[in-house]
Amino acid sequence: MNIDIKNLPSDTADLHKIIVALSLEKQSLLELNIALKEQLALLKARRFGKSSEKLKKKISELESKIEDSEIELSKDGRYDIAPTNDNKDRQKPKRKKLPDDLPREENILNPDPECPSCGGTEFRKIGEDTSELLEYIKSSLKVIRNIRPRCVCTKCDKIVQAYAPSNPISKGKAGPGLLSHILIQKYCNHLPFYRQSEMFDREGIDISRSTMASWAGQSAKLLELLVDEIKKHILSSTHIHTDDTPIKVLSPGLGKTKIGRLWTYVKDGRPHGDQAAPAVCYYYSSDRKGARPEKHLKNYQGVLHADAYGGYDRLYPNEDNPDSKISEAACWAHTRRKFYEVTVANNNAIIATTVLEQMSDIYKIEAEISGLDPGRRLKTRQAKSKILVEEFFKTIKKALGKLPQKGSTAKAIRYALNNQEALMRFLGDGKIEIDNNAAERAMRSIALGRKNWMFAGSNNGGKTAATFYTIIETAKLNNVNPWLYLKKVLDVIQDYNSNKLVDLLPWNLKL
């Protein structure tokens, strides 16, 4: 509704009508905004099942619609008003405090020197009101000139000079801060080198895409031993998560792309009260053969949270590998997703709906015990979860014989039954998670990156990406600023004692 502020009617009744109309319009926009957000949440939940370009497009469209509705709602200065009576009790979300380490500039606004009431000129301070405004200052570059005077000893004529400081890039002009910025932009903010080059060019700085690629390769080489320490830390855990995802890789000389894989392994014991630092590592391979995780986990002993990909089967005890010390913990989220997809395709999927409700009850118990020690988690699972899990398998076994065997519900049931032992393993171990979401979360940055940098330039490019993702994502898991961390590491690692590299791990290094 467009209102001419300068020509508002003087009649009270007419003004009242305008206010009511605006209120109704805003109410409608609020309800639309909530509905759009609910649709978006539903689509994002489906996104981590079998995705499609159509689904991605729909998500993008909904996000644009939500942005447009919020722009409209914010034109009068606020939009966080409850749209219905049901939301009256909702607390207004608290604004997150601005970080203490940000530089602050104080602007003291004194009142007029004369009192507006009596004209007096003497005042006594009784308090103050303070507000903060977050401002953006254009990012800056600077040139550091290292000047090393050459001096001669007046006694013996020996020429002396300070040693040249070590640089991360041999004979290069990039400082650790600039290197960190470029690498974070690509592997954390998903901005390809060529776009960064264009941005630098607008600042009058000539840094080509190929130069940045060269810097990235040299930086990755410096970080290899540190990445090895992260991998050792992960494989020392008795419980780890794994997943893999495809990335496009250019085929040499063909101008076409092939499909490579990025594998991830995650150590994160925080849900069962483990105080050890969480960490994540990545490996690149040119294919998805089972030999890849077999090589990655060659000496591993413990529980492996994984999906039902057949390539992992050779890791677990079997006729060909009877001495394996790796136990499988299957993912309930994958199982749930299969039944959820049935309900999306068929609103009358009674069995699938029933099963999802049973799973929901199991997940509610897991939410209650998250963060507790393994003993308490195990005790609760035995007392509450075990009977629910047993009832779940009874339900699907009974239903299977009554369903069309080629139908989607029957397929979902067979998936669960084929993985029953691994799905039930969490009932006997308080450290096992009910799903593999830790590994799936570790892959989301890769999924976002794929949309922007599209593909790796080579197999070596895939390996380089794995190195930086390991460093950056591990820093993020430990609530460490990845730019500050990478800057500090690149500044010192060239001259660092290789036997003390553990001191440079994100949870050990003081920034």
URSULZI-V125060 format. One record per backbone hydrogen bond with DSSP energy under -1.0 kcal/mol. CO is the residue of the C=O (numbers start at 1). NH is the residue of the N-H. Records with the same first field share a line. If there is no record, write none. Layout:
CO = NH, NH
This chain:
3 = 5
4 = 7
11 = 15
12 = 16
13 = 17
14 = 18
15 = 19
16 = 20
17 = 21
18 = 22
19 = 23
20 = 24
21 = 25
22 = 26
23 = 27
24 = 28
25 = 29
26 = 30
27 = 31
28 = 32
29 = 33
30 = 34
31 = 35
32 = 36
33 = 37
34 = 38
35 = 39
36 = 40
37 = 41
38 = 42
39 = 43
40 = 44
41 = 45
42 = 46
43 = 47
46 = 49
49 = 51
52 = 56
53 = 57
54 = 58
55 = 59
56 = 60
57 = 61
58 = 62
59 = 63
60 = 64
61 = 65
62 = 66
63 = 67
64 = 68
65 = 69
66 = 70
67 = 71
68 = 72
69 = 73
70 = 74
72 = 75
74 = 77
79 = 81
84 = 87
85 = 88
87 = 90
99 = 102
115 = 119
120 = 115
151 = 160
153 = 157
158 = 153
160 = 151
169 = 172
175 = 179
176 = 180
177 = 181
178 = 182
179 = 183
180 = 184
181 = 185
182 = 186
183 = 187
184 = 188, 189
185 = 191
192 = 196
193 = 197
194 = 198
195 = 199
196 = 200
197 = 201
198 = 202
200 = 203, 205
201 = 204
208 = 212
209 = 213
210 = 214
211 = 215
212 = 216
213 = 217
214 = 218
215 = 219
216 = 220
217 = 221
218 = 222
219 = 223
223 = 227
224 = 228
225 = 229
226 = 230
227 = 231
228 = 232
229 = 233
230 = 234
231 = 235
234 = 237
238 = 303
240 = 305
241 = 266
243 = 264
245 = 262
247 = 260
248 = 456
249 = 258
251 = 254
256 = 251
258 = 249
260 = 247
261 = 285
262 = 245
263 = 283
264 = 243
265 = 281
266 = 241
267 = 279
269 = 272, 274
270 = 273
271 = 371
279 = 267
281 = 265
283 = 263
285 = 261
289 = 292
290 = 294
291 = 295
292 = 296
293 = 297
295 = 298
297 = 300
302 = 327
303 = 240
304 = 329
305 = 242
309 = 312
310 = 313
312 = 315
321 = 324
325 = 302
327 = 304
329 = 306
331 = 335
332 = 336
333 = 337
334 = 338
335 = 339
336 = 340
337 = 341
339 = 343
340 = 344
341 = 345
342 = 346
346 = 349
348 = 350
349 = 353
350 = 354
351 = 355
352 = 356
353 = 357
354 = 358
355 = 359
356 = 360
357 = 361
358 = 362
359 = 363
360 = 364
361 = 365
362 = 366
363 = 367
364 = 368
365 = 369
369 = 372
373 = 377
374 = 378
375 = 379
376 = 380
377 = 381
378 = 382
379 = 383
380 = 384
381 = 386
385 = 389
386 = 390
387 = 391
388 = 392
389 = 393
390 = 394
391 = 395
392 = 396
393 = 397
394 = 398
395 = 399
396 = 400
399 = 402
400 = 403
404 = 407
407 = 411
408 = 412
409 = 413
410 = 414
411 = 415
412 = 416
413 = 417
414 = 418
417 = 420
419 = 423
420 = 424
424 = 427
425 = 428
429 = 432
434 = 332
436 = 440
437 = 441
438 = 442
441 = 444
443 = 447
444 = 448
445 = 449
446 = 450
449 = 452, 453
450 = 454
453 = 455
456 = 250
458 = 462
459 = 463
460 = 464
461 = 465
462 = 466
463 = 467
464 = 468
465 = 469
466 = 470
467 = 471
468 = 472
469 = 473
470 = 474
471 = 475
472 = 476
473 = 477
474 = 478
475 = 480
476 = 479
481 = 485
482 = 486
483 = 487
484 = 488
485 = 489
486 = 490
487 = 491
488 = 492
489 = 493
492 = 495
493 = 496
497 = 500
500 = 503
501 = 504
502 = 505
505 = 508, 509
